[in-house]
Amino acid sequence: MASLTMAFGVSPIPTIKTTTTSLRKHRHKLQVHQPRNLDVLSSESDPLNGASSSSVSVEANQNGSAIKEVVKSKVPSSLSSRVVVDDDEEAGLAPLWDDGYGNRTVEDYFAVSKEICKFDGGPPRWFCPIESTRPSNDSPTMMFLPGMDGTGFGLSLHHQALARFFEVRCLHIPVHDRTPFEGLVKLVEEAVKLEHAQSPKKPIYLLGDSLGGCLALAVAARNPTVDLILILVNPATSFGKSQLQPLLPILEAMPDELHVTVPFLLSFIMGEPLKMASVNIGNGLPPTKIMEKLSNNLTSLLPCLPELADIIPKDTLLWKIKLLKSAAAYTNSRLHAVRAEVLVLASGKDNMLPSVNEAQRLAGTLKNCKIRIFKDNGHTLLLEDCIGLLTIIKGTCMYRRSGRHDLVTNFIPPSMTEFRYAMDEVVGLFRSVTGSVMFSTLEDGKIVKGLSGVPDEGPVLFVGYHMLLGLELISLTDEFLSQKGIALRGIAHPDLFTGKIESTSSEFSMVDWVKVFGGVPVSASNLFKLLSTKSHVLLYPGGAREALHFKGEEYKLIWPDHPEFVRMAARFGATIVPFGAVGEDDIAEIALDYNDLMKIPIVNGYIKDLNRDSVKIRDEKSGEVANQNLSFPVLLPKIPGRFYYLFGKPIRMKGMENIVKDRENVNELYLQIKSEVEKNIDYLIKKREEDPYRNLIDRKMYQTFYPAQTDQTPTFNP
């Protein structure tokens, strides 16, 4: 009978030397059927009945002798599956892949933590999560440094997604271990040095949760020449202002009999129970279903809280509080030496640490630091319902496999979880209001509803009109992923990637989602790389000037005076698809444009400051499109109409490589493409008058009477 075998590569570490040796030994141990030594924690499960048993094997040196314990116990079936993905499959990862987010819950965390704490002898050690599939050979290593619990399983909700793109290592600090902070720093430092020696050209990620955040910063300060990327989740560097400090004398005086009440207190200090219970509740469910699942999850979660007393018993809790105090002091005195890239994730409802204020302090102290604030989450951010950690890493442009950032080669296609979350939670109302309709043109010139006329094989260059504020991008991303399974790679303004916009808001924003779904800064080199990888590229020659146009410029193409993309498309034999989009005038009307705003004394100074620091991507030779003195207009909303898109007949450049040297033919083709876009816009403006469901009210009435056809609201016949 076939069986699935899971493996934790565990390294008992009596000395620093053993740490590095064990880490190297289990670097690629991903599947173990029968452990041959006692530094492997493994389990075998029968996929037919879901039952699983685990063999927890621990070896430690004590008074010169080895102590061996083998324990048979139950492991939750939800933790007993793993899929080994080979390099070829990972390299060709398709959009809407399954990242597994939501398959694990906090109950699973408590279950596996409880088991390991029962037989938890030995010093700190590293282990490899059961979901650690084999990532590609050039994947960087991520070392997870735990918080107060010390189990190392605090990342379990994110293991499956992370394991595709990182070699994940988790540090386990046993319940009764009393290694001082300096000892933990040396332990992690040795592992970092070993990894750097083996792969000096790859970055090393240190993911520190609370106490682990101090560890990550301390190691980075001691190793400024190593390429480190730090992700700090509610770092405990602010422990001096923590709500836990006054509890220390109370806990010391508390009788052991009353310690059973401490876990319930900690559960509300450390995390948000509602967020923990919402992890596996899908997006877009009816309110009654959401409440039903939330109630069931909370009912299941409450019995797990007493298990905190086993994970963090009284003496361990007292030790961890003292450890946090020394960790914060040690780390804060060395922040000036940190040279690593840093991303701080802070929870707005952290009842244990003032994490938001601390994130802002670190951003002002560290030289290369970004922050993201999650206002509805508690201290245990990684165990609560939120955006997946891999999504956050992608959205902040923190993922790289080498010493330099490259958003083309390091692109990770959007997963199904990301797609559903973004479309339902982020832009769900917009999608519902605009009711977008797509049309495309077949090879014989026939216009049909849908995207069947759009080429499936790349490279493809979509060239079109940038509607007001770029509102058409949402529907394009939605339809191409849902209908074609294609991730469009949008060429975007460089200001979206410079951190300039981040200063206005530290929350995970729409700009971050643009990066998650494949946006890259506009440049000739990025376009070159995208076409060379046979991508589907979205290009707007009008750029920001067209998207932030003035009054009376609706549906006016503001393109450069000379071709910028035709030669590049010809060089790679790409297919050019001109397209038009209309509907902005059905959404809003411009009340004040740039010219109007510049007449307002206080406002014009603010706009001048913004434009002064803006990245200039074109010179004056490009014509009106080079005018980058822009601002967001003031809009008057309307009762929404509908968005319409028409993709013209594909222009295949394969075999036309010689046109690159023929300036006259290049200009002629450029004008042809521009003319096709204008024709598509004119066609849609005329034909939308025939749509009986152009108005929002009419569409909603139709969807009320025909709920099964909500996504198929009729439109005009092409």
URVENJO-V788766 format. One line per field, one symbol per residue. ss: DSSP state (@ for helix, = for strand, . for the rest). phi: phi as a letter, one per 40 degrees, with the letter a starting at -180 (. if undefined). psi: psi as a letter, one per 20 degrees, with the letter a starting at -180 (. if undefined). Layout:
ss: ???
phi: ???
psi: ???
This chain:
ss: ...======.==...@@@@@@@@@@..............======......===========..==========..@@@.......@@@@@.....=........@@@@@@@@@@@@@......===............======..........@@@@@@@...=======........@@@@@@@@@@@@@@@@@@.....======.@@@@@@@@@@@@.....======..@@@@@@.....@@@@@@@..@@@@@@@@@@@@@@@..@@@@@.........@@@@@@@@@@@@@@@@..@@@@@@@..@@@@@@@@@@@@@@@@@@@..@@@...=======.......@@@@@@@@@@@...======......@@@.....@@@@@@@...................=@@@@@@@@@@@.@@@@@@@..=====.....===..........=====...@@@.@@@@@@@@@@@@@....====.@@@@...@@@@..=..@@@@@@@...==..@@@@@@@@@...====...@@@@@..................@@@@@@...========.@@@.=====.@@@@...@@@@@@@@@@@@.......@@@@@@@.......====......====...==....@@@@@.@@@@@@@@@@@@@@@@@@@@@@@@@@@@.....@@@@@@@@@@.@@@@@@......
phi: .cacbbabcbbcbcbcccdccccccbdbcbabcaccbcbbbbabbcccbgcabbbcbbbacafgbcbbbbbcacbdccbbbabcbccccccbdcdgcccgchcbbcccccccccccccbbcgcdababdccccccccccccbbcbccccgcgccbccbdcccccbbccbbcbbddccbccdcccccccccccccccccbccbcbcbbbbfdcccdcccccccbccccbbbbbbfcccccdbcccdccdcccccccdccccccdcccccccabdcccccdbcccgccdccccccccccccccdcccdcccccbcdcccccccccccccccccccbccccbccbbbbbccbccbbccccccccccccccbbbbbbbcbbcccdcbbcacdcccccccbfbcabbcbcacccccbdcccccccccccccbdccccccfdbbbabcccgccbchbccccccccbbcbacccdggcccccccccccccbgbccbccbcddcbcgcccccacccbccccdcdchcbccaccccdcccccfccbbbbdcfccccbccdgbdgccbbccbcbbcccccdbgcccbcababhcccbabccbcdccccccdcccccccccccccccbbccccgccccbcbacccbbcbcccacbbbcccdbcccgbdccdcbccccccccccccccccccccccccccccccbccdcccccccccbccbdcbdcaccc
psi: pqqppqpoopnpnhrhghghghgghjhjniophopirkkporqqqoihiiqqqqoopppqpokjqppppppprqpphijkqqppprhhghhkpqqkroijpihqrhghghghhgghhhmmrraqrqqpqhjnrorqhjprppoporbhhihijijhhjggghihiqopppppoqgjqkprghghghghgggghgghhhmiiqqppoopodghhgggggghhimiipnqopopolqjikhhjqihgiighghhipqhhiihighhghhhghrohhhhijgjorqjqqhhgghghggghhhhhgihhhihhhgmrghgggghghggghggggghijhiipirppppppphkojhqmhghhghghhigqhmpqqppnhjqahmhijrpaqqhhgggghjlipqiaiqpoighjpoqprhgggggghghgkgggghhhlqppqrprhjippqpakhipphprqpoppaporpjkhihghggghhghhikpopoporphhijiighhhhpjroahhhhghhjjqqqpqhhggghghhjlropopohibhhhhlrrqjjpkppnrriqpiigggghhjkqppoqqqpqihiigrpogpaghghiioghhhhghhgghhiqpoiqriiibhhiojnrrprpqoqroqcqpqppprppopipjkhiihinhghghghghggghgghggggghhghiiioikhqgghghgghghmhikgjkpraqp.
